[in-house]
Amino acid sequence: SVSLKERLAELIPAEIENVKATRAEHGKKAFGPVVVDQLYGGMRGLPALIWDGSVLDAEEGIRFRGKTIPECQALLPKAPGGSEPLPEALFWLLVTGEVPTQEQVTELSKDWAARSAIPEFVEEILDRCPPTLHPMSQFSLAVTALNHDSAFAKAYQAGVSKKEYWGPTFEDSMDLIAKLPNIAGRIYRNVFGQGKLPAIDPSKDYSHNLATLLGFGENHGFVELLRLYLTIHSDHEGGNVSAHTGKLVGSALSDPFLAYGAALNGLAGPLHGLANQEVLIWLRKMQAKIGEDASDEAVKEYIWSTLKAGQVVPGYGHAVLRKTDPRYTAQREFALKHLPEDKLFKLVGQIYNLVPDILLEAGKAKNPWPNVDAHSGVLLTYYGLDQMQFYTVLFGVSRAFGVAAQLIWDRALGAPLERPKSYSTAAIQKIFKDK
Ligand code: AMX
């Protein structure tokens, strides 16, 4: 079928059996030790969630349904005349585990275009936000407000059976993704004074439409960048702050708009998605201080001054990864192809040669290598999108793909309310007192 929903309906019964069998065979087995440090240490490394779209290996990086980023770039359908994968295709892969055909992807582009309009009152909410309100706060407000028309909330009120949860969750998830370009475009134009929002063109793909709404629709390089950007930022397994928040809030049967609004508030933190904005601010400050073609010595000194001021080097380090993020590498390759001589790109390359040794010498960070955010802002800036406060909104458009795919499966498989156990320090002391 070319319909994602029909294909999903075919896959769900077998997956329910697959989960049953996995639990019957492995359900009572211990899976990794829990030590007290993990309770205090942000649950690092604690196996605690099921997330089907992607799994992150510390050395290798992310695989979407078992496929690396280069494999996705090779296998997923592209736009006519384009060479980057279409995020529509990545969504199909995340949801079904299957590489879609060109026809299935085209159908999805059309479906999203048809669902893309946002209610007038949401437009008004955005138009009334002061331009000084951070774009991520505006984004989360608008997404939360979409819950007004949630199919899931309505079905739940009407007494829908548990077995049917996934259907309205699917509809809400598709609506959510489809409406994000109009929300992001409106925020961008309102905040940065870029004039009236054009209409979505149903004959164009999702990224092309988003580029048009941002005012870059005629720029082929930017459109290609968005296709790559939306593909690689979509999912990074389930434990990161945005993905986990979406899953957690969804587990209370809050609809996908409420769940994703909450996820966006997590993505807006500087240790998570806001890092792409922070990287650009940091690079600009560095250039202002030491000039554009600074020596390695001057750059090193600037990096040390950041650390000595008790700040983090944005774009470096990761809670799980222990190597250069393949999402960084994919963006570096894009830059080598499209903007090899760009000054800011060269600075990012220079920093890449210097930061890891410094972080190792400083001796705290477990991973001295760059993550996805070290690179994205430079590419956007090159094409003229230099309003860095907006960068995390683009991350947020993309991350909806991964969170939505999991929300659909969580409701299809009857995932329970999340409720881990917490302890007080006094309780821990008591437990181990006589041991
Ligand atoms: N610069 C300076 N210090 C760093 C650092 C960096 N880039 N990365 C880690 N450290 C420090 C930590 O702050 C911590 O210091 P502390 O002991 O004084 O609290 C110590 O090293 C150990 O931290 P860790 O175990 O290596 O990392 P973590 O799992 O606790 O945190 C992360 C991971 C990403 C928050 C951290 O590396 C960081 O702050 N990086 C900079 C911000 C950033 O780029 N975030 C984006 C991550 C990707 C994303 O989510 N989009």
Boltz pocket constraint, residues with backbone or C-beta under 6 A from the ligand:
constraints:
  - pocket:
      binder: B
      contacts: [[A, 44], [A, 240], [A, 270], [A, 271], [A, 272], [A, 273], [A, 275], [A, 307], [A, 311], [A, 312], [A, 313], [A, 314], [A, 315], [A, 316], [A, 317], [A, 318], [A, 319], [A, 320], [A, 364], [A, 365], [A, 366], [A, 367], [A, 371], [A, 372], [A, 373]]
      max_distance: 6.0
